[in-house]
Amino acid sequence: MERHIGTTAEGLLALGSGESAALWKAAAALTLPERAHLALRFRSAPWTKVLGALESGGALVDFGCGPGLLAHLLSRAGFSGTYLGLDPDPRKIDRARRWLPETAARRFQVGEVDAAPPGAFSQAALIDVLYLVPPGERAGFVSRAARALSPGGRFVALTSGGGPRWKRRLDAAQERLAVGLGITRGAAMATCDGGEVADLLIRAGLLGVGIVDVGRGTLHGFELATARRPSA
């Protein structure tokens, strides 16, 4: 297993310095608390690293898309492919649709991981989702997500369960608060670090697994894992 990944030649450009203001303006259709939640989420996660791990075109499925932040940032970064955002929480899909117009190239859908057609996507994103999946169900979850990839397709997963001990404790406390307040729904709340994610990707039959610590400069222990489905 590789322990380093770099931005691919096809990776999306980094976001500019005015992205916070652009996000606040773009989300004008949402309520003030909803906009504030988006702004906090944008500031607290390493989105430029996520975008740098993705390719600039193709068909992308975003598992656990939430209220559409990644979809917005992809558009801002010049993504030219098609996007499907899936989330089991209808409230979040409704929120995404209220500020991000659906088009032939961008859709949001209420659904679990199995809602993605097998082999239909050249990229799959799983951004800080696995902590809500019970540990005993994670291998099956990732395996089903990986089936959405076409041969040679790229899998990108961000997790916030790593880093030093104090970051792990902060992550756990924050997510307990989010679940307790009803902001986030899930069957479980258990941290998931990059090593575990890498193992899950390998068990799902993906190749070239790489992990990088992307939490520097943030309050959370973010790690980014990438892999590819074997070519036919």
C-alpha positions as a printed Julia matrix, in Angstrom:
232×3 Matrix{Float64}:
   0.0    0.0     0.0
   1.35   3.42   -0.97
   1.65   5.99    1.83
   1.72   9.07   -0.38
  -0.56  10.59   -2.95
  -0.16  13.7    -5.04
  -2.4   15.88   -7.11
  -2.96  14.22  -10.47
  -2.36  16.06  -13.72
  -6.12  16.03  -14.2
  -6.79  17.39  -10.71
  -9.01  20.41  -10.21
  -7.5   23.82   -9.57
  -7.23  25.11   -6.0
  -9.91  27.47   -4.76
  -9.27  31.19   -4.61
  -9.1   33.45   -1.57
 -12.67  34.74   -2.07
 -14.39  31.37   -1.78
 -15.95  31.99    1.63
 -17.71  35.12    0.37
 -18.72  33.37   -2.85
 -20.22  30.48   -0.88
 -22.18  32.8     1.41
 -23.6   34.64   -1.61
 -24.42  31.47   -3.55
 -26.34  30.01   -0.59
 -28.65  33.04   -0.26
 -31.72  30.82   -0.76
 -30.99  28.99    2.5
 -31.84  30.09    6.02
 -29.18  31.86    8.06
 -28.4   28.78   10.22
 -28.12  26.64    7.08
 -25.75  29.11    5.45
 -23.71  29.32    8.65
 -23.42  25.52    8.75
 -22.14  25.49    5.15
 -19.64  28.24    5.94
 -18.35  26.38    9.0
 -18.06  23.16    7.04
 -16.13  24.93    4.3
 -13.68  26.51    6.72
 -13.12  23.36    8.78
 -12.23  20.83    6.06
  -9.33  20.68    3.54
 -11.43  21.1     0.4
  -8.54  22.08   -1.85
  -6.92  18.72   -1.04
 -10.14  16.91   -1.89
 -10.47  18.76   -5.19
  -6.84  18.11   -5.97
  -7.44  14.37   -5.67
 -10.36  14.42   -8.09
 -10.22  14.58  -11.86
 -11.67  17.51  -13.76
 -14.18  15.54  -15.82
 -15.98  12.22  -16.1
 -18.95  10.92  -14.15
 -18.76  11.49  -10.39
 -20.95  10.07   -7.62
 -20.79  11.79   -4.22
 -21.88   9.39   -1.47
 -23.34  11.24    1.53
 -23.39  14.52   -0.38
 -25.17  16.4     2.41
 -26.41  19.88    1.48
 -24.26  20.04   -1.66
 -21.03  21.74   -0.61
 -18.78  19.54   -2.75
 -21.08  20.06   -5.75
 -20.76  23.83   -5.34
 -16.98  23.7    -5.01
 -16.66  21.44   -8.05
 -18.56  23.98  -10.09
 -16.38  26.8    -8.78
 -13.24  24.82   -9.64
 -14.31  24.21  -13.24
 -15.47  20.6   -13.07
 -16.73  19.65  -16.54
 -18.22  16.21  -15.93
 -21.51  14.92  -14.55
 -22.34  14.81  -10.85
 -24.76  12.71   -8.81
 -25.13  13.53   -5.13
 -26.64  10.76   -2.99
 -27.7   11.12    0.63
 -30.11   9.04    2.76
 -31.33  12.17    4.57
 -34.13  13.86    2.55
 -33.65  17.08    4.51
 -30.13  17.47    3.14
 -31.18  16.69   -0.43
 -33.93  19.29   -0.13
 -31.41  21.81    1.16
 -29.01  21.08   -1.71
 -31.75  21.55   -4.29
 -32.84  24.85   -2.75
 -29.54  26.59   -3.49
 -28.0   24.5    -6.29
 -30.1   24.18   -9.46
 -30.31  20.67  -10.84
 -29.3   20.31  -14.47
 -28.65  17.48  -16.9
 -25.09  17.41  -15.52
 -25.87  17.84  -11.8
 -28.49  15.89   -9.85
 -29.26  15.18   -6.22
 -31.1   12.06   -5.09
 -32.3   10.62   -1.8
 -30.76   7.2    -1.54
 -28.37   4.81    0.14
 -25.08   3.68   -1.36
 -26.82   0.96   -3.41
 -28.75   3.62   -5.37
 -25.69   4.25   -7.55
 -25.85   2.18  -10.76
 -22.98  -0.36  -10.85
 -20.09   0.56  -13.11
 -21.59   3.91  -14.09
 -19.02   6.33  -12.65
 -15.39   7.14  -13.33
 -15.06   8.72   -9.87
 -16.58   8.21   -6.43
 -16.26  10.58   -3.48
 -16.87   9.61    0.14
 -16.3   12.75    2.19
 -16.32  12.34    5.98
 -19.15   9.8     6.01
 -17.81   6.55    7.43
 -17.93   7.67   11.07
 -21.74   7.39   10.76
 -21.57   3.79    9.52
 -21.36   1.12   12.26
 -17.83  -0.37   12.24
 -19.11  -3.84   11.47
 -20.94  -2.58    8.39
 -18.17  -0.46    6.91
 -16.56  -3.15    4.76
 -19.85  -3.93    3.05
 -20.62  -0.22    2.66
 -17.31   0.55    0.95
 -17.52  -2.56   -1.2
 -20.96  -1.54   -2.46
 -19.75   2.01   -3.09
 -16.79   0.7    -5.08
 -19.13  -1.23   -7.37
 -20.34   2.11   -8.75
 -16.93   2.63  -10.39
 -16.23   1.74  -13.98
 -12.95  -0.14  -14.68
 -10.05   2.12  -13.81
 -12.37   4.45  -11.88
 -11.0    6.56   -9.01
 -12.19   6.42   -5.38
 -11.51   9.41   -3.1
 -12.33   9.23    0.62
 -11.8   11.89    3.29
 -12.0   10.9     6.94
 -11.59  13.0    10.08
 -10.76  10.28   12.58
  -6.97  10.49   12.47
  -4.26  12.83   13.69
  -3.04  13.32   17.26
  -5.12  12.21   20.22
  -6.51  15.67   20.99
  -7.86  15.98   17.43
  -9.49  12.58   17.66
 -11.21  13.6    20.9
 -12.36  16.88   19.35
 -13.74  15.07   16.3
 -15.69  12.65   18.47
 -17.12  15.45   20.64
 -18.15  17.55   17.64
 -19.87  14.69   15.88
 -21.72  13.66   19.04
 -23.01  17.23   19.24
 -24.07  17.25   15.57
 -25.94  13.97   15.95
 -27.49  15.07   19.25
 -28.76  18.31   17.71
 -30.19  16.46   14.71
 -27.85  18.2    12.23
 -26.45  14.84   11.14
 -28.17  11.48   11.0
 -26.54   8.09   11.09
 -26.8    4.62   12.55
 -23.61   5.09   14.57
 -21.01   7.64   15.58
 -17.56   6.09   15.72
 -14.36   7.64   14.39
 -12.65   6.12   11.37
  -9.01   6.92   10.59
  -7.1    6.72    7.32
  -5.56   3.35    8.08
  -8.98   1.8     8.51
 -10.25   3.44    5.32
  -7.24   2.15    3.39
  -7.88  -1.38    4.65
 -11.54  -1.1     3.62
 -10.54   0.0     0.1
  -8.13  -2.93   -0.23
 -10.8   -5.36    0.98
 -13.14  -3.91   -1.63
 -10.69  -5.0    -4.32
  -9.33  -1.56   -5.18
  -5.69  -1.02   -6.14
  -3.02   1.63   -5.66
  -4.35   2.7    -2.28
  -2.68   5.82   -0.94
  -3.12   7.82    2.26
  -1.99  11.32    3.13
  -2.42  13.42    6.25
  -4.27  16.58    5.16
  -5.2   17.87    8.61
  -2.35  20.32    9.07
  -3.73  23.77    9.79
  -7.16  22.45   10.8
  -8.66  21.48   14.15
  -9.44  17.99   12.85
  -7.33  14.97   12.03
  -8.18  14.72    8.34
  -6.7   11.99    6.17
  -7.3   11.47    2.47
  -7.33   8.02    0.88
  -7.41   7.28   -2.83
  -7.57   4.1    -4.9
  -8.68   2.8    -8.3
 -10.83  -0.04   -9.47
  -8.78  -2.5   -11.53
  -8.96  -1.95  -15.28
 -10.85  -4.51  -17.28
